[in-house]
Amino acid sequence: MEYIFQRKIYEQISQWKRENAGRSALLIEGARRIGKSTIVEEFAKKEYKSYILIDFIKASERVKSLFNDLMDLDYLFLFLQSAYHTTLYQRESLIIFDEVQKCPMARQAIKYLVQDGRYDYIETGSLISIKQHTENITIPSEEDRLEMFPMDYEEYRWAMGDTATIPLLKKQLESGRSMGDDINRQYMRDLRLYMLVGGMPQVVSEYLKTKNLRSVDTMKRKILNLYFDDFRKIDKTGKIGKLYAAIPAMLSHGVGRFYPTSVIKGVGADKMMDLLIALEDSKTVNIAYHCTDPQVGLPLSEDRSRQKIYVGDTGLMVTLAFWDKKFAENILYDKLLTDKLPANLGYIYENLAAQMLCSNGNRLYFYTWPKDERHNYEIDFLLSRGAKVCPLEIKSSNHKNHVSLDTFCEKFSSRIANRYLVCSKDLRLDGKTTILPIYMTGLI
């Protein structure tokens, strides 16, 4: 059985169609296997009279060569209709360039195809491969972009047949009232399964079909192998893959930032920055940059030499953390399922919080400052809200201790909107601090 999941980006694509009326193409950016092609084709089926999907991995050289010469667009469209056995209707048809990075000239042709105005165009591809294949072409200005992520927690709940939970949580957060320990424990059980399965559509499908976490882990390993293959295509030395594989260990050590030089030796600063940029462009990770002056204009004080790196999908991170071990040896599955996650595995919560914040459109920043000669205070995430900032501290245990958060709010009291301690406990106020259950992170 093939599952077609409801995704929030569908409405964003619909808005593009309504507002642009053919004046621009749309590029859907994102990592491999997050469902870009599936949602675009589903959109085409529902919103257009007809569509042609050109998968440039499978397309013939004859089809690819069409975009080398755009002098006769009538012939190009005639050939596509014949090759794909589909009739195109002016202003009622969509042409999809799937895996567009495999045909750079088709990407360049967007400018002239949009100017022609007969049809709509949507492109999909992984950004790491797109950038690799655009060095010698002109990037079209007639191109809007949307960033797509793995299934967020609400989309995952929809896949589980639950459309009620997230709207109820939104109302609860607005009211600020506690839900009670029993309800909170149930919500945390549901969330822990999401942490294990993750938001990759193929993995969610595998869980729905099998209800077997071993099968789920196998599917996640297949996706991770695809990522490592992609990394090797742009960096044959394997250095990008090493940086990616080191993320769980770096987070588990609680060092406060990612130290790439501890993973890869003997690489100059410029080369290391290139590797980190390529990793970020892959969209397989979420990166938080250090903010040197925590105020509303967070990007203005962004320090790109200091970063914390998270795996883009927490389900994949659970598997990546035990990459060299068998499924049976992955203690995270047992610990999460039984709600016995020790403090040294709290980085799972931090990774999940980063994923939830990014899926909700937030850029990630963190802030550290000296406590004494050997120790630092740290705010895990800073969010810009209006003219102020919201600090977040993530705790898997010992939620009563939030010294860094308290000290930060005292130090920058005039800049603070709301302050959050994100943990597994029920929603409540602790003085001016909101104790926020982690399943609500994406709602703030």
Steps between C-alpha positions, in 0.01 A plus 500: 500500500634842403427778747450857380540719805344839559774765500482866598707609203202414278327823605819698435516359149134586453572857607783521246263382226228750596724802540748450215269378224794376292732797558762283671604140542524337842805315633440262794826467694575235756689187592459168324201285590289763678213466250558786254413305186199331658334820619565683172347221294203482736456875456516462122232232500259706709560856379558470123317359201815312398868480589828356380760382748853488357721297730844604382659193659294279266448739206660411167784704355258608229270658758792668678637637173174685436611767747827572320320692226192708583454662161190291430290459815207369294710198403619451859144486634384282209781251567427487874131435440587218261772347721286508816166426328339802663314797356603838639241777536598865502490642857346172622803269498810455712843377396709355784879493480575225751864463613575811295865495606551217249419735211651845567388633162137435595553714809646776286212468252248598770550869418375455145234242579345734758516791256320283244215479752312198372552267799605494864830350617610342827855374556619263770848395604737474791683828546842343548475348152334807349789727600750247372342512154440874461852635466479547123138606456299817558270460800153623401366800689149383405515238775340500842623259767347302781695304757361161593581301814430149627149452633456719807325371809155615386542339158613183675190507722287537185670190360407315820134597439501769771381846397391610849813506714692798361199739489428404863861565596488841333196595706664366815814704439296814440315446827819423694317236703653168602351186348567259785770237536301214346427690180855630483639146534280385211617788281861421588452133407369610161790739454763241591377279218538794261856544626573136409317487166572854386341696219638341181189393304646163396580421861156606623348280228714209615382546857134516397538183291701293747473658848852362533787721616762263358350552153487873569869501593588313180317760291678783678835337427416489130430873503819575694700299246349717224617807687853366539502418127395858422774638724761292319384632163600853593788411731684182402717520814197417716554796730141629477371156589733490802368834623142376463570170675663682792193706592348262760833452680568874501157575646528224758825644635319823589791715384272792412601519133613289207878468468569388141877494556452221754337292225729585207865575554731710286235696308544876455238744623377592151465136392324413824252782445432369147427154644263642761319710240456193280362308798256782576395521135415131502204583728577180690594708804373796699768744613482745790753784486640684796350843559742753650233756595160350588248752377221509242738522202660164567650461149690827548716342770529153348839336552529233230829373641313351796213264435297214644392241245193277526378217280206625292282204600515373858393151394805482275717629785389212724627257238810704419600501867540121483602479136765230553284283724211264442143610562486293819793699640336839449408587858316815394203294382463328837573812705253718312224241491525441874543868591837435661710743300803585719652845511785407266242424229328836539654612170212313333262761645725782387516361146122463493450857624727626222303302243166629626617862504642479146187334364305794639711748302750607767868564444706355784733696727662424834685714751780430747686721746758432772393366838853469633844421360404144404123505448242683289134577526306398191160571348417215262283702261406864451190598304416847374144604582389853419747744654628250757655155531382173651768281662454122514683255723454129420501245783444126494522482880554723805254755365504689829854619429504776238782725616612596149149608406452700821838669469442588136159653574647706781791613281276602208171567680393786270532279191297200614152416372424148624744253654466123465639196673427215257478157662276197545286652776149641480433858392516749787655825616803507729521867591548674164622183331266284296565130559423373150449132414724424205210395276389868504835634375379546146205710617689797651 
